[in-house]
């Protein structure tokens, strides 16, 4: 069986899944998205992603396309039809289809909804985590509402392409004060010289990572200390460890920043342990 996508109320073969040319997501980036990691065909951190979805939609005055219960059913059915056990579930909601005009359509139109599923090779992901990844830094050049998970990702696309060209996996945006804000698709962390965890607070202009929030619970249960304070690339290089979090990367050790090693230049014990603990919790609580 091939891949299946959900498009505005219908399940269609992935290769035939299309949206209208006047979808406002396509023309204005007037859309938001969410991504769930899938473990054993179940949605990880479901509640956190639903809460952020509702918040993103609310900030843009787009209606929830259906109730949370109905959305959960459709998301799970999309996963089931794709027969994916480990992977990623993508949901995008745009303001809808309307004749091109910048202000909101009046009267309002129905939000447009698409869902896709991608399989992940968990063995390859674990091998990558065991080796660790590199990041590069790049000047922060995004708008002032990075807390809304919109599809306006061109700065992230360019930053991540810069990373790829340098043989790295992620790009860390650095603000005008010299602090790392977050990665192109992840939140950034270090374990400082005293063994204390540090990650930027979410009052800053960053996405409130759901994996970040779940990991904070894991960390507190584990008795580790966290300082929600930003760090500079120089502090990352002087740190014992660094890592990134996100639905795509889970908890992924960072071994180099801009080509220079972090700590020993190998995945550290804290990040390695937190990856294991996070995955255990995510699996146990997946729905
Ligand atoms: N920051 C950005 C810019 C992202 O795009 C993402 C995820 O895609 C994250 C952080 C991590 O968020 P989450 O843990 O909810 O996946």
py3Dmol code that shows the C-alpha trace and the ligand (Angstrom):
import py3Dmol

protein = """\
ATOM      1  CA  UNK A   1       0.000   0.000   0.000  1.00  0.00           C
ATOM      2  CA  UNK A   2       1.313   3.448  -0.924  1.00  0.00           C
ATOM      3  CA  UNK A   3       1.288   6.651   1.038  1.00  0.00           C
ATOM      4  CA  UNK A   4      -2.014   8.337   1.735  1.00  0.00           C
ATOM      5  CA  UNK A   5      -2.674  12.012   2.457  1.00  0.00           C
ATOM      6  CA  UNK A   6      -5.679  13.703   4.010  1.00  0.00           C
ATOM      7  CA  UNK A   7      -6.871  16.734   2.044  1.00  0.00           C
ATOM      8  CA  UNK A   8      -9.953  18.677   3.113  1.00  0.00           C
ATOM      9  CA  UNK A   9     -12.091  15.773   4.206  1.00  0.00           C
ATOM     10  CA  UNK A  10     -10.760  13.079   1.861  1.00  0.00           C
ATOM     11  CA  UNK A  11      -8.065  10.465   1.979  1.00  0.00           C
ATOM     12  CA  UNK A  12      -6.227  10.443  -1.343  1.00  0.00           C
ATOM     13  CA  UNK A  13      -3.134   8.720  -2.755  1.00  0.00           C
ATOM     14  CA  UNK A  14      -0.127  10.866  -1.853  1.00  0.00           C
ATOM     15  CA  UNK A  15       0.793  11.435  -5.507  1.00  0.00           C
ATOM     16  CA  UNK A  16      -2.646  12.886  -6.231  1.00  0.00           C
ATOM     17  CA  UNK A  17      -2.909  15.090  -3.135  1.00  0.00           C
ATOM     18  CA  UNK A  18      -3.334  18.713  -4.246  1.00  0.00           C
ATOM     19  CA  UNK A  19      -4.569  22.007  -2.851  1.00  0.00           C
ATOM     20  CA  UNK A  20      -6.172  24.914  -4.715  1.00  0.00           C
ATOM     21  CA  UNK A  21      -3.883  27.557  -6.259  1.00  0.00           C
ATOM     22  CA  UNK A  22      -5.692  30.242  -4.264  1.00  0.00           C
ATOM     23  CA  UNK A  23      -5.166  28.505  -0.946  1.00  0.00           C
ATOM     24  CA  UNK A  24      -3.960  31.330   1.308  1.00  0.00           C
ATOM     25  CA  UNK A  25      -1.250  29.094   2.709  1.00  0.00           C
ATOM     26  CA  UNK A  26       0.188  28.779  -0.787  1.00  0.00           C
ATOM     27  CA  UNK A  27      -0.140  32.473  -1.690  1.00  0.00           C
ATOM     28  CA  UNK A  28       0.467  34.311   1.597  1.00  0.00           C
ATOM     29  CA  UNK A  29       1.913  31.752   3.996  1.00  0.00           C
ATOM     30  CA  UNK A  30      -1.390  32.325   5.830  1.00  0.00           C
ATOM     31  CA  UNK A  31      -1.272  28.926   7.526  1.00  0.00           C
ATOM     32  CA  UNK A  32       0.041  27.124  10.565  1.00  0.00           C
ATOM     33  CA  UNK A  33       1.281  23.592  11.121  1.00  0.00           C
ATOM     34  CA  UNK A  34       2.050  20.997  13.750  1.00  0.00           C
ATOM     35  CA  UNK A  35       4.279  17.935  13.733  1.00  0.00           C
ATOM     36  CA  UNK A  36       3.928  14.918  16.014  1.00  0.00           C
ATOM     37  CA  UNK A  37       6.570  12.235  16.412  1.00  0.00           C
ATOM     38  CA  UNK A  38       5.050   8.771  16.041  1.00  0.00           C
ATOM     39  CA  UNK A  39       6.083   5.827  18.194  1.00  0.00           C
ATOM     40  CA  UNK A  40       4.469   2.474  17.429  1.00  0.00           C
ATOM     41  CA  UNK A  41       1.863   4.327  15.349  1.00  0.00           C
ATOM     42  CA  UNK A  42       0.901   6.571  18.258  1.00  0.00           C
ATOM     43  CA  UNK A  43       1.165  10.356  18.651  1.00  0.00           C
ATOM     44  CA  UNK A  44       3.850  11.526  21.072  1.00  0.00           C
ATOM     45  CA  UNK A  45       3.237  14.550  23.282  1.00  0.00           C
ATOM     46  CA  UNK A  46      -0.263  14.748  21.807  1.00  0.00           C
ATOM     47  CA  UNK A  47      -1.682  17.197  24.339  1.00  0.00           C
ATOM     48  CA  UNK A  48       1.186  19.676  23.992  1.00  0.00           C
ATOM     49  CA  UNK A  49       0.926  19.741  20.211  1.00  0.00           C
ATOM     50  CA  UNK A  50      -2.876  20.165  20.300  1.00  0.00           C
ATOM     51  CA  UNK A  51      -2.558  23.004  22.782  1.00  0.00           C
ATOM     52  CA  UNK A  52       0.022  24.772  20.594  1.00  0.00           C
ATOM     53  CA  UNK A  53      -2.077  24.154  17.472  1.00  0.00           C
ATOM     54  CA  UNK A  54      -5.067  25.836  19.103  1.00  0.00           C
ATOM     55  CA  UNK A  55      -2.885  28.700  20.258  1.00  0.00           C
ATOM     56  CA  UNK A  56      -1.302  29.239  16.825  1.00  0.00           C
ATOM     57  CA  UNK A  57      -4.742  29.254  15.185  1.00  0.00           C
ATOM     58  CA  UNK A  58      -6.096  31.613  17.844  1.00  0.00           C
ATOM     59  CA  UNK A  59      -3.234  34.082  17.336  1.00  0.00           C
ATOM     60  CA  UNK A  60      -4.092  34.242  13.615  1.00  0.00           C
ATOM     61  CA  UNK A  61      -7.891  34.227  14.136  1.00  0.00           C
ATOM     62  CA  UNK A  62      -8.283  31.002  12.161  1.00  0.00           C
ATOM     63  CA  UNK A  63     -11.029  28.685  13.475  1.00  0.00           C
ATOM     64  CA  UNK A  64     -10.185  25.164  14.623  1.00  0.00           C
ATOM     65  CA  UNK A  65     -11.207  23.206  11.503  1.00  0.00           C
ATOM     66  CA  UNK A  66     -12.946  20.589  13.658  1.00  0.00           C
ATOM     67  CA  UNK A  67     -13.170  19.641  17.319  1.00  0.00           C
ATOM     68  CA  UNK A  68     -10.058  18.327  19.001  1.00  0.00           C
ATOM     69  CA  UNK A  69     -11.736  14.910  19.326  1.00  0.00           C
ATOM     70  CA  UNK A  70     -12.585  14.791  15.601  1.00  0.00           C
ATOM     71  CA  UNK A  71      -9.122  16.009  14.665  1.00  0.00           C
ATOM     72  CA  UNK A  72      -7.549  13.301  16.806  1.00  0.00           C
ATOM     73  CA  UNK A  73      -9.618  10.654  15.029  1.00  0.00           C
ATOM     74  CA  UNK A  74      -8.642  11.913  11.573  1.00  0.00           C
ATOM     75  CA  UNK A  75      -4.962  12.241  12.500  1.00  0.00           C
ATOM     76  CA  UNK A  76      -4.926   8.685  13.828  1.00  0.00           C
ATOM     77  CA  UNK A  77      -6.764   7.399  10.782  1.00  0.00           C
ATOM     78  CA  UNK A  78      -4.177   9.082   8.534  1.00  0.00           C
ATOM     79  CA  UNK A  79      -1.413   7.303  10.445  1.00  0.00           C
ATOM     80  CA  UNK A  80      -3.289   3.983  10.260  1.00  0.00           C
ATOM     81  CA  UNK A  81      -3.829   4.229   6.504  1.00  0.00           C
ATOM     82  CA  UNK A  82      -0.115   4.847   5.976  1.00  0.00           C
ATOM     83  CA  UNK A  83       0.805   1.837   8.144  1.00  0.00           C
ATOM     84  CA  UNK A  84       3.621   3.836   9.704  1.00  0.00           C
ATOM     85  CA  UNK A  85       4.872   2.778  13.160  1.00  0.00           C
ATOM     86  CA  UNK A  86       7.802   5.181  13.629  1.00  0.00           C
ATOM     87  CA  UNK A  87       7.668   8.492  11.857  1.00  0.00           C
ATOM     88  CA  UNK A  88       6.278  11.988  11.711  1.00  0.00           C
ATOM     89  CA  UNK A  89       2.721  13.216  11.327  1.00  0.00           C
ATOM     90  CA  UNK A  90       2.326  16.623   9.652  1.00  0.00           C
ATOM     91  CA  UNK A  91      -0.812  18.761   9.920  1.00  0.00           C
ATOM     92  CA  UNK A  92      -1.286  22.065   8.127  1.00  0.00           C
ATOM     93  CA  UNK A  93      -4.260  24.382   8.515  1.00  0.00           C
ATOM     94  CA  UNK A  94      -4.575  27.407   6.241  1.00  0.00           C
ATOM     95  CA  UNK A  95      -7.124  30.200   6.428  1.00  0.00           C
ATOM     96  CA  UNK A  96      -8.723  28.651   3.359  1.00  0.00           C
ATOM     97  CA  UNK A  97      -9.235  29.318  -0.328  1.00  0.00           C
ATOM     98  CA  UNK A  98     -10.327  32.767  -1.497  1.00  0.00           C
ATOM     99  CA  UNK A  99      -9.758  35.249  -4.314  1.00  0.00           C
ATOM    100  CA  UNK A 100      -6.315  36.799  -3.770  1.00  0.00           C
ATOM    101  CA  UNK A 101      -6.563  39.793  -1.433  1.00  0.00           C
ATOM    102  CA  UNK A 102      -4.365  40.380   1.606  1.00  0.00           C
ATOM    103  CA  UNK A 103      -6.982  40.989   4.353  1.00  0.00           C
ATOM    104  CA  UNK A 104      -8.977  38.058   5.713  1.00  0.00           C
ATOM    105  CA  UNK A 105     -11.736  36.874   3.348  1.00  0.00           C
ATOM    106  CA  UNK A 106     -15.096  38.376   4.244  1.00  0.00           C
ATOM    107  CA  UNK A 107     -17.299  36.454   4.756  1.00  0.00           C
ATOM    108  CA  UNK A 108     -14.799  33.980   6.202  1.00  0.00           C
ATOM    109  CA  UNK A 109     -14.035  30.780   4.304  1.00  0.00           C
ATOM    110  CA  UNK A 110     -13.532  27.274   5.684  1.00  0.00           C
ATOM    111  CA  UNK A 111      -9.972  26.560   6.851  1.00  0.00           C
ATOM    112  CA  UNK A 112      -8.148  24.129   4.579  1.00  0.00           C
ATOM    113  CA  UNK A 113      -6.620  21.067   6.229  1.00  0.00           C
ATOM    114  CA  UNK A 114      -3.981  18.633   5.031  1.00  0.00           C
ATOM    115  CA  UNK A 115      -2.197  15.782   6.798  1.00  0.00           C
ATOM    116  CA  UNK A 116       0.747  13.663   5.695  1.00  0.00           C
ATOM    117  CA  UNK A 117       2.830  10.943   7.331  1.00  0.00           C
ATOM    118  CA  UNK A 118       6.522  10.185   6.842  1.00  0.00           C
ATOM    119  CA  UNK A 119       8.221   7.047   8.088  1.00  0.00           C
ATOM    120  CA  UNK A 120      11.406   7.392  10.140  1.00  0.00           C
ATOM    121  CA  UNK A 121      14.210   4.849  10.165  1.00  0.00           C
ATOM    122  CA  UNK A 122      14.605   4.608  13.954  1.00  0.00           C
ATOM    123  CA  UNK A 123      17.807   2.557  13.701  1.00  0.00           C
ATOM    124  CA  UNK A 124      19.390   5.249  11.513  1.00  0.00           C
ATOM    125  CA  UNK A 125      18.127   7.964  13.895  1.00  0.00           C
ATOM    126  CA  UNK A 126      19.669   6.143  16.883  1.00  0.00           C
ATOM    127  CA  UNK A 127      22.950   5.709  14.987  1.00  0.00           C
ATOM    128  CA  UNK A 128      22.991   9.440  14.242  1.00  0.00           C
ATOM    129  CA  UNK A 129      22.304  10.260  17.906  1.00  0.00           C
ATOM    130  CA  UNK A 130      25.117   7.943  18.970  1.00  0.00           C
ATOM    131  CA  UNK A 131      27.533   9.839  16.718  1.00  0.00           C
ATOM    132  CA  UNK A 132      26.199  13.327  17.452  1.00  0.00           C
ATOM    133  CA  UNK A 133      25.673  16.143  14.958  1.00  0.00           C
ATOM    134  CA  UNK A 134      27.196  19.495  14.086  1.00  0.00           C
ATOM    135  CA  UNK A 135      25.494  22.867  14.032  1.00  0.00           C
ATOM    136  CA  UNK A 136      26.422  26.171  12.420  1.00  0.00           C
ATOM    137  CA  UNK A 137      25.420  29.645  13.591  1.00  0.00           C
ATOM    138  CA  UNK A 138      23.628  32.230  11.498  1.00  0.00           C
ATOM    139  CA  UNK A 139      22.267  35.729  12.241  1.00  0.00           C
ATOM    140  CA  UNK A 140      18.674  35.823  13.520  1.00  0.00           C
ATOM    141  CA  UNK A 141      16.599  37.340  10.729  1.00  0.00           C
ATOM    142  CA  UNK A 142      13.064  36.142  11.440  1.00  0.00           C
ATOM    143  CA  UNK A 143       9.933  38.123  12.285  1.00  0.00           C
ATOM    144  CA  UNK A 144       8.788  38.970  15.819  1.00  0.00           C
ATOM    145  CA  UNK A 145       6.220  36.173  16.209  1.00  0.00           C
ATOM    146  CA  UNK A 146       8.286  33.007  16.110  1.00  0.00           C
ATOM    147  CA  UNK A 147       6.023  31.707  18.897  1.00  0.00           C
ATOM    148  CA  UNK A 148       3.347  31.064  16.240  1.00  0.00           C
ATOM    149  CA  UNK A 149       4.094  27.911  14.246  1.00  0.00           C
ATOM    150  CA  UNK A 150       3.416  29.392  10.813  1.00  0.00           C
ATOM    151  CA  UNK A 151       4.537  27.965   7.480  1.00  0.00           C
ATOM    152  CA  UNK A 152       6.592  31.121   6.798  1.00  0.00           C
ATOM    153  CA  UNK A 153       9.853  29.229   7.006  1.00  0.00           C
ATOM    154  CA  UNK A 154      12.111  30.831   4.394  1.00  0.00           C
ATOM    155  CA  UNK A 155      14.702  32.045   6.956  1.00  0.00           C
ATOM    156  CA  UNK A 156      14.680  28.527   8.448  1.00  0.00           C
ATOM    157  CA  UNK A 157      15.007  26.967   4.980  1.00  0.00           C
ATOM    158  CA  UNK A 158      18.017  29.163   4.151  1.00  0.00           C
ATOM    159  CA  UNK A 159      19.605  28.592   7.560  1.00  0.00           C
ATOM    160  CA  UNK A 160      19.217  24.836   7.314  1.00  0.00           C
ATOM    161  CA  UNK A 161      20.584  24.835   3.775  1.00  0.00           C
ATOM    162  CA  UNK A 162      23.604  26.752   5.087  1.00  0.00           C
ATOM    163  CA  UNK A 163      23.984  24.020   7.716  1.00  0.00           C
ATOM    164  CA  UNK A 164      23.730  21.258   5.146  1.00  0.00           C
ATOM    165  CA  UNK A 165      26.311  22.919   2.881  1.00  0.00           C
ATOM    166  CA  UNK A 166      28.684  22.933   5.882  1.00  0.00           C
ATOM    167  CA  UNK A 167      28.022  19.257   6.624  1.00  0.00           C
ATOM    168  CA  UNK A 168      25.932  20.185   9.676  1.00  0.00           C
ATOM    169  CA  UNK A 169      22.424  19.133  10.634  1.00  0.00           C
ATOM    170  CA  UNK A 170      21.089  22.291  12.266  1.00  0.00           C
ATOM    171  CA  UNK A 171      21.607  26.054  12.212  1.00  0.00           C
ATOM    172  CA  UNK A 172      21.397  28.062  15.409  1.00  0.00           C
ATOM    173  CA  UNK A 173      20.032  31.579  14.998  1.00  0.00           C
ATOM    174  CA  UNK A 174      22.030  34.160  16.972  1.00  0.00           C
ATOM    175  CA  UNK A 175      20.327  37.428  17.983  1.00  0.00           C
ATOM    176  CA  UNK A 176      21.815  40.939  17.948  1.00  0.00           C
ATOM    177  CA  UNK A 177      22.967  40.518  21.576  1.00  0.00           C
ATOM    178  CA  UNK A 178      24.983  37.463  20.607  1.00  0.00           C
ATOM    179  CA  UNK A 179      22.668  34.842  22.152  1.00  0.00           C
ATOM    180  CA  UNK A 180      21.431  31.693  20.462  1.00  0.00           C
ATOM    181  CA  UNK A 181      17.668  31.941  20.013  1.00  0.00           C
ATOM    182  CA  UNK A 182      16.879  28.449  18.683  1.00  0.00           C
ATOM    183  CA  UNK A 183      17.577  26.139  15.773  1.00  0.00           C
ATOM    184  CA  UNK A 184      15.939  26.153  12.362  1.00  0.00           C
ATOM    185  CA  UNK A 185      13.641  23.353  13.530  1.00  0.00           C
ATOM    186  CA  UNK A 186      14.669  22.670  17.126  1.00  0.00           C
ATOM    187  CA  UNK A 187      15.369  24.235  20.508  1.00  0.00           C
ATOM    188  CA  UNK A 188      18.967  24.595  21.705  1.00  0.00           C
ATOM    189  CA  UNK A 189      20.465  23.431  25.015  1.00  0.00           C
ATOM    190  CA  UNK A 190      23.835  23.175  26.747  1.00  0.00           C
ATOM    191  CA  UNK A 191      25.160  21.479  29.866  1.00  0.00           C
ATOM    192  CA  UNK A 192      27.408  24.142  31.354  1.00  0.00           C
ATOM    193  CA  UNK A 193      30.750  23.706  33.137  1.00  0.00           C
ATOM    194  CA  UNK A 194      28.935  23.163  36.464  1.00  0.00           C
ATOM    195  CA  UNK A 195      26.756  20.440  34.970  1.00  0.00           C
ATOM    196  CA  UNK A 196      23.676  22.657  34.926  1.00  0.00           C
ATOM    197  CA  UNK A 197      21.316  22.522  31.960  1.00  0.00           C
ATOM    198  CA  UNK A 198      20.626  25.755  30.120  1.00  0.00           C
ATOM    199  CA  UNK A 199      18.042  26.586  27.465  1.00  0.00           C
ATOM    200  CA  UNK A 200      16.518  29.862  26.382  1.00  0.00           C
ATOM    201  CA  UNK A 201      13.297  30.926  28.125  1.00  0.00           C
ATOM    202  CA  UNK A 202      10.143  30.981  26.029  1.00  0.00           C
ATOM    203  CA  UNK A 203       9.351  34.631  26.743  1.00  0.00           C
ATOM    204  CA  UNK A 204      11.900  35.293  24.010  1.00  0.00           C
ATOM    205  CA  UNK A 205      10.911  35.261  20.346  1.00  0.00           C
ATOM    206  CA  UNK A 206      11.177  31.505  19.869  1.00  0.00           C
ATOM    207  CA  UNK A 207       8.847  28.589  19.323  1.00  0.00           C
ATOM    208  CA  UNK A 208       7.645  27.013  22.547  1.00  0.00           C
ATOM    209  CA  UNK A 209       8.935  23.569  21.732  1.00  0.00           C
ATOM    210  CA  UNK A 210       6.658  20.785  22.895  1.00  0.00           C
ATOM    211  CA  UNK A 211       9.626  18.413  23.145  1.00  0.00           C
ATOM    212  CA  UNK A 212      11.399  21.094  25.199  1.00  0.00           C
ATOM    213  CA  UNK A 213       8.440  21.244  27.639  1.00  0.00           C
ATOM    214  CA  UNK A 214       8.202  17.469  27.957  1.00  0.00           C
ATOM    215  CA  UNK A 215      11.926  17.199  28.468  1.00  0.00           C
ATOM    216  CA  UNK A 216      11.757  19.823  31.234  1.00  0.00           C
ATOM    217  CA  UNK A 217       9.364  17.479  33.093  1.00  0.00           C
ATOM    218  CA  UNK A 218      11.723  14.542  32.546  1.00  0.00           C
ATOM    219  CA  UNK A 219      14.669  16.617  33.778  1.00  0.00           C
ATOM    220  CA  UNK A 220      12.873  17.793  36.909  1.00  0.00           C
ATOM    221  CA  UNK A 221      11.793  14.242  37.744  1.00  0.00           C
ATOM    222  CA  UNK A 222      15.402  13.181  37.255  1.00  0.00           C
ATOM    223  CA  UNK A 223      16.525  15.796  39.791  1.00  0.00           C
ATOM    224  CA  UNK A 224      18.680  17.830  37.391  1.00  0.00           C
ATOM    225  CA  UNK A 225      18.799  21.619  37.514  1.00  0.00           C
ATOM    226  CA  UNK A 226      17.742  23.796  34.581  1.00  0.00           C
ATOM    227  CA  UNK A 227      18.494  27.433  34.047  1.00  0.00           C
ATOM    228  CA  UNK A 228      16.066  28.932  31.502  1.00  0.00           C
ATOM    229  CA  UNK A 229      18.527  31.544  30.290  1.00  0.00           C
ATOM    230  CA  UNK A 230      20.084  32.143  26.862  1.00  0.00           C
ATOM    231  CA  UNK A 231      23.682  31.226  25.995  1.00  0.00           C
ATOM    232  CA  UNK A 232      26.166  32.421  23.386  1.00  0.00           C
ATOM    233  CA  UNK A 233      27.939  30.204  20.822  1.00  0.00           C
ATOM    234  CA  UNK A 234      31.162  30.799  22.843  1.00  0.00           C
ATOM    235  CA  UNK A 235      29.408  29.452  25.960  1.00  0.00           C
ATOM    236  CA  UNK A 236      28.284  26.419  23.958  1.00  0.00           C
ATOM    237  CA  UNK A 237      31.896  25.796  22.945  1.00  0.00           C
ATOM    238  CA  UNK A 238      32.993  26.095  26.572  1.00  0.00           C
ATOM    239  CA  UNK A 239      30.161  23.811  27.744  1.00  0.00           C
ATOM    240  CA  UNK A 240      30.444  20.144  28.647  1.00  0.00           C
ATOM    241  CA  UNK A 241      27.689  19.194  26.245  1.00  0.00           C
ATOM    242  CA  UNK A 242      25.153  20.622  23.858  1.00  0.00           C
ATOM    243  CA  UNK A 243      22.024  19.177  22.296  1.00  0.00           C
ATOM    244  CA  UNK A 244      18.866  20.055  20.402  1.00  0.00           C
ATOM    245  CA  UNK A 245      15.239  19.022  20.915  1.00  0.00           C
ATOM    246  CA  UNK A 246      12.282  18.761  18.562  1.00  0.00           C
ATOM    247  CA  UNK A 247       9.632  16.352  17.334  1.00  0.00           C
ATOM    248  CA  UNK A 248      11.965  15.463  14.463  1.00  0.00           C
ATOM    249  CA  UNK A 249      15.213  15.117  16.387  1.00  0.00           C
ATOM    250  CA  UNK A 250      13.817  14.173  19.850  1.00  0.00           C
ATOM    251  CA  UNK A 251      16.951  14.828  21.945  1.00  0.00           C
ATOM    252  CA  UNK A 252      20.007  14.942  19.707  1.00  0.00           C
ATOM    253  CA  UNK A 253      23.594  15.493  20.948  1.00  0.00           C
ATOM    254  CA  UNK A 254      25.521  18.357  19.311  1.00  0.00           C
ATOM    255  CA  UNK A 255      29.253  17.698  19.079  1.00  0.00           C
ATOM    256  CA  UNK A 256      30.446  20.765  17.157  1.00  0.00           C
ATOM    257  CA  UNK A 257      29.471  24.396  16.631  1.00  0.00           C
ATOM    258  CA  UNK A 258      30.833  26.169  13.552  1.00  0.00           C
ATOM    259  CA  UNK A 259      33.363  23.380  13.084  1.00  0.00           C
ATOM    260  CA  UNK A 260      34.752  23.573  16.651  1.00  0.00           C
ATOM    261  CA  UNK A 261      34.179  20.729  19.136  1.00  0.00           C
ATOM    262  CA  UNK A 262      31.838  20.988  22.118  1.00  0.00           C
ATOM    263  CA  UNK A 263      33.330  19.286  25.175  1.00  0.00           C
ATOM    264  CA  UNK A 264      35.080  16.117  24.101  1.00  0.00           C
ATOM    265  CA  UNK A 265      33.571  16.382  20.627  1.00  0.00           C
ATOM    266  CA  UNK A 266      31.451  13.299  21.289  1.00  0.00           C
ATOM    267  CA  UNK A 267      27.886  12.878  22.634  1.00  0.00           C
ATOM    268  CA  UNK A 268      27.917  13.508  26.374  1.00  0.00           C
ATOM    269  CA  UNK A 269      26.357  11.386  29.126  1.00  0.00           C
ATOM    270  CA  UNK A 270      23.627  13.889  30.028  1.00  0.00           C
ATOM    271  CA  UNK A 271      22.267  14.295  26.494  1.00  0.00           C
ATOM    272  CA  UNK A 272      22.524  10.561  25.894  1.00  0.00           C
ATOM    273  CA  UNK A 273      20.629   9.763  29.085  1.00  0.00           C
ATOM    274  CA  UNK A 274      18.006  12.454  28.445  1.00  0.00           C
ATOM    275  CA  UNK A 275      17.384  11.077  24.962  1.00  0.00           C
ATOM    276  CA  UNK A 276      16.679   7.658  26.438  1.00  0.00           C
ATOM    277  CA  UNK A 277      14.461   9.029  29.227  1.00  0.00           C
ATOM    278  CA  UNK A 278      12.567  11.293  26.836  1.00  0.00           C
ATOM    279  CA  UNK A 279      11.864   8.457  24.398  1.00  0.00           C
ATOM    280  CA  UNK A 280      10.697   6.204  27.256  1.00  0.00           C
ATOM    281  CA  UNK A 281       8.277   8.872  28.481  1.00  0.00           C
ATOM    282  CA  UNK A 282       7.082   9.760  24.951  1.00  0.00           C
ATOM    283  CA  UNK A 283       6.373   6.112  24.166  1.00  0.00           C
ATOM    284  CA  UNK A 284       4.602   5.503  27.457  1.00  0.00           C
ATOM    285  CA  UNK A 285       2.329   8.535  27.062  1.00  0.00           C
ATOM    286  CA  UNK A 286       1.695   8.362  23.286  1.00  0.00           C
ATOM    287  CA  UNK A 287      -1.952   8.065  22.245  1.00  0.00           C
TER     288      UNK A 287
END
"""
ligand_1 = """\
16
LIG
N 11.959 25.657 17.023
C 11.576 25.657 15.734
C 11.850 26.864 14.903
C 10.912 24.545 15.182
O 10.514 24.561 13.897
C 10.689 23.411 15.999
C 10.026 22.205 15.466
O 9.804 22.052 14.302
C 11.122 23.447 17.322
C 11.740 24.585 17.816
C 10.883 22.278 18.244
O 9.520 22.206 18.566
P 8.831 20.824 18.939
O 9.623 20.263 20.069
O 7.466 21.218 19.363
O 8.872 19.967 17.736
"""
view = py3Dmol.view(width=600, height=400)
view.addModel(protein, "pdb")
view.setStyle({"model": 0}, {"cartoon": {"style": "trace"}})
view.addModel(ligand_1, "xyz")
view.setStyle({"model": 1}, {"stick": {}})
view.zoomTo()
view.show()
